[in-house]
């Protein structure tokens, strides 16, 4: 680790320059004995998720290609993290931002996007992910706005090939270790496609483990998503069912993911059972001091299951996509009380001053 007090380095010109180069943290108490697990902590990005990479790439690529100019509006469909990241980039660059987001996703995400200056259009629950995607496309066509196309654009996975994959391999090399397993889930599939492509090229013996919710096993179904001419989904995938892992597995297989699957990067596959993602995320917080979201819990569950079967001495890297603070209104915090419980009241009453008794 860098010596405390050494400083970050020279001041950066703007917030986008802090995207990437996120640390990997060793899992000490949850990892099975004899196997090393590292968490790639993407919540160290400036807006606390892996989607900061995607947003930076989409905006910079559009600017280079002349598709974005001063005064333009960017519109995108998102479960939250991409919208927050795009809102950040639009605020920094001076673009207007409109986000479409399906009703079930956490209200914290809506507020964060609005705090960053974006307008958030909430679509009805019945439309699922495809509904918010269709709404974004309609708005782009109607108003002449730039549609980010996170689920289809190659600027998504290419940025992970150029940054996330090299970061993982370089940090493992710096530790004097070899990368035996890399574990991830998917939202757009950009991390899996891009980082996976780099890792396989650099370290062919590394096994890539892809995880998805057991309740929405789209990849495992073997059924492809029907598409519109621009690659966007034409409808809901028949294997989809509602699941609690926000940011993972929309109700369609994104084109970016499908193209990654065609590269045969996946060596192993794990389904996440009901409850496992929340339980593992809570365990990471309470046993490791790592506050990650439900998707991070899901990935770590898959990493721990991988570790149980891995040869002794194996090294595993698991992606933690975002921070747990983004889930205060979700099942992740449903069992966490705001008021003092009996154990806490007992501690308060153990000394005489300033005891706040609960209302009768």
N, C-alpha and C positions, 0 to 999 in steps of 0.2 A: 504494500500500500504506500501511497505517496506520504511523505512526512508531513505531519500536521504543522501548519504555519508556513509551508512552502508557497502557498498561494495557488490559484487556479492556473495562472499564466497571464499573458498580456490581456487587457480588457478586450472584449469582443465588440464588433461594430453593431450587431443587432441580435435579437433573441434567437433567430434561426441558426446562428452559428454554434449554439449550444446543443443542437440536436445530434444524437449519436454518441459513440464512445461511452456507452453505459457499462457499469461494472458487473462482474460476475462475483457472486457471494457464495461461499461454501455453506452447505447445509450440514449442521453438526449434530443435532439431536433427533432429527426425523429420518436421516439416511440409514439404511440397513448397514450393519457392520461389514467392513471389508470393501465397501464400494463408496466412491466419492461422487457426490452430486453437487453441481454448481447451479445457482439460479442466475440467469441473465436478466438483470433487474431493469426493465425498460421504463419503470416509473421514475428513473433518474433523468429522463428527457424533460424539457422545460415545462410542458403541459402534462407530464406524468403518464404518458403512454407510448407504446410502440408506434401508434398512428402519427406521431409527430414526424417520423421519417417519411411516411407516405405523403403527408400533406406538403412537406417541403419539396419533395420530388415532383409532385403534380404541378405545383405552382411554378417552380423554377423551370420545369420542362415547357410548360405553356408559355411562359415569358420568352424563352429562347426561340420557340417556334412561332412567335408572333400571335398567339391565340389569346393572350391577355395583354391589355394595355390600360393605362391609367383611367380610372373612372368606371371600369367594368365591374360586373357583379359575378361572383362565383356561387354556384348552387350545387348541392350534393345531398344524397340520401345517406343516412348514417344511423347506427345504433347509439351513437354518442361520441366515442373517442375520436373518430375521424372528423366529425363535425367540430369538436373542440379544437383539434389541431388545425383544421382549415380556417376556423375563426381566428385563431392565433396568427396564422400566416397572412390572412387578409387584413387584420388589424395592423400588422407590422408593415405590410406593403401598401396599404391604403385602398384596398378593394372593398366593395360592399359584399356582404356574405348572407346567403339565405340557405337554411338547412331544413330538410324534411326528415322527420323522425317518427317512427311508429309509436303509438300511444303507450305500450307497456314498458318502454325503457325508462330508467330512473329519472326522477325530476331534477336531481342534482345536475345531470348532464344538460338539461334544458337551461337551467340557471347559469351554468358556467358559460355556455355558448352565448347567451344574452349578455352576460357580463363582459364578454369579449367583443360585443357590438353586433353580433349576428342576429338575424331574424329567424325564429324557429317555427316552422309549420308542422304541427302535430297531425299525423294521419290516423284514421280509425284503426283500432286493434284488428278488426276483421280483415284488413288488407295485408297484414303481416309485413314482411320485408319487401315483397314485390310491390305492395301498395305505395310505400314511401319512395321506392325506385321509380315507379311510374309517375308519381307526382312531381319528382324532381325533373324528370325528362319533359313533362308537360310544361312546367314553369320555364325551363330553359328554352324550349321551342317558342312559347308564347312571347317571352320578353327578350329573347336574343341573348340570354345569359350564358356564361361558360359553365358547362356541366363537367364536373371533375371525373366522373366515370371510374371511381375507385375499384369497382369490381371487374373492370374490363381493361384498364390501361396498363400497358407494359412498363410505364414509368413507376408503377407500384413495385413489381418484383425486381426490376433492374436496380432500384436503389438498395434493396436488401442484398442483392448480389454484390453490390459495390461497397456496402458498409457493414451490415449485420453479420454476414458470413465471415468476412475478413476479421472483424473484431473478435469473434468467437475463436477462430483458428489462431490468431496472433496471441490472444491472452492465454490460451491453453499451452501454446508453445513457450510463452514466457514463464509459465509455471513448471516447465520441464515435463509435461504430461502428454499423453495422446488422447484424442477424443474418440471414445468407443461408441457412445450413443448421443444423439441429439434429439430432443423431444419437443414437440410443438403441437398446438391445435391449429385451427384455422378460422378466420373471419372472412377476409377476402381471399386468403391463400397466398398473399404476397410474401410473407415471411417464409412460409414453407417452400414456395417456388424459388424465390431468389436466393435466400440464405442456403437452402438445401442444395441448390445447383452449385453454389460456390463450394460448400463443404464437401460434396461428392467429388468435385474436380480436384480439390486440394488434398482430401483425405478419403480415398475410395473405400477404405475398410470401415469407416464410420457408418454405423447403422442409424438410419433415420426412422424415428417412431412418430407416427401421426395419430392424434387422438381426436375423437368427436363424441358428442353426447349419445348415450345409448338410446335416449328417447327420440333422437333425430339422426339416425345413422344413414346419412345420405350417400356417403362414399361406399359404405359397406353394402348398400342396396344394389349397386351395379347399374342403377338407372341414371341415365344422363338427363340433364336439365334441357328443356326445350328453350330455344333462344330466338330473340328478335335479330334483325339484320345487324344491329350494332353490338351484338354479343350479350346484351342484357337479358334477364330471364323473361320468358313469355308467360310464366305462371308458377304456381307453387309446386315444389317437388312432392311427389306422392309419398315419399318416406318421411316427410317432415312432420314433427309434432312439437308443441311448445316445450321449451326446456329452460332451466334457470341460468344458463351460462351466457350472460349478456355479452355481446361482441363476438361470440362464436356461432358458427353454423347458422346462417340465415335460412330462409325457407326455399333456398335454391343453391345449386352448386355454382359459385362464381366462375366466370371464364378464366380469370387468373389462376384459380385453383385447378380447374380442369386441364389447362395447359401444363401446369406443373405435374399433375398426375400422369400425363402422357410421357414425361421424361423418366418415369419409373424410378423416382427418388425414394419412395417409401419401402422400407425393409420390414417394418413391423407396424401393427395397427392395434390400438386399444380403444375400447368403448368406456366412457365414464358413466358409472351407475348413478342413479338418483341419490342425491345427498352427499356424494363423495367430494364434489368440488367445494361446496361450502365448508364441510368438515375439515378438509385439508387446508383451505385458506385460513380458517380459524386456528388450526394447529400451527401454521407458519407464523401467525401473529403471536401466539401464546408460548411457543416453544423456541422460535428462532428470532423473534422481534422483527419479522419481515411482514409488512402490511401490504398485501396484494389483493386484487379483486377475485371474483369467482373464477374467471378464466385462468388466473394464475394458480388457484387451488386445483383446478382441473388438470393443468399441465403438470403440476408437481405430483398429483396423484398418479398420473401416467408414468412419471419418472421414478417414483418409489416402486411401483409395480414392476417396471423394467429392471430396477436395481435388485429386486428379490430374485430374479432369474439370471442376472448377469454374472459372469465369472468374477471371482474375487480379484480385486485390483482394478476393476473397470472405472472409467471416468464418464460421467453423464452430465450433459448440460440441458437444462430445462428453461424454456422461455416464460418469463413472468410479464405479461403484456401491460399491466397497469396497476394503479394504486387502489387500495381498499377504500379510501375516502370517497370514491365515486359511487359507493354502494350503500350509503347510509339508510336508504328507504327500501332496500331489497332484502331478500331472505338471508343474505350474509349477516345482517345486523338484527334480524328478527328476535334472536335470543339474547341480545345485548340490551340491558335496561339503562334508561336514562336516570332513574331515581335510585337511591341507595337500597340495597337489599339487606336482609337481616344480618348477614355477616359484617357488612359495612357499618350498619347501625350499632352493632355490638362494639366495634372498634371506636366509633364516635363517642359512645357512652362510657368508654373505659377511662376517660378523663372528664372533669366537670364542666369545662367551658365550651360554649358555642356548639351545642348539640341541636341539630336541625331534625326535630321529630317529624315523621310522616304525618300528613293530615289524616284525621280519623275518617 
